[in-house]
Amino acid sequence: MGEIKEAYIEELEQRLSDWWVEMSELEIRMKKADVDTGHQLFMQIQALRQQRDETKAILQTLRESDHSEWQSIKEKLEKAWLELRSGLDNMARGFAREWDESDK
């Protein structure tokens, strides 16, 4: 079970790393956006950062958990990850049209 847990932790760390790259790209676009759009993006990015921090805290709890606890913590972590991923996807979709227009 230890190897499965470690593999899962490594996979999630990679997902968070990939997510961070996407967030960085959105922050670059935020700096180029008009004031209203930039402010909206800033607020959403702040909320996503808070979700990311909560997800990382659950991940740390998972690292420190013993065999009997890890499955229930894993379920909480998956839920947190899905919410984080969904939030980023929704934000990107919501501003995609404006970015496409501003890139022309």
Helices and strands as residue ranges (DSSP letters): H 2-32, H 35-64, H 70-102
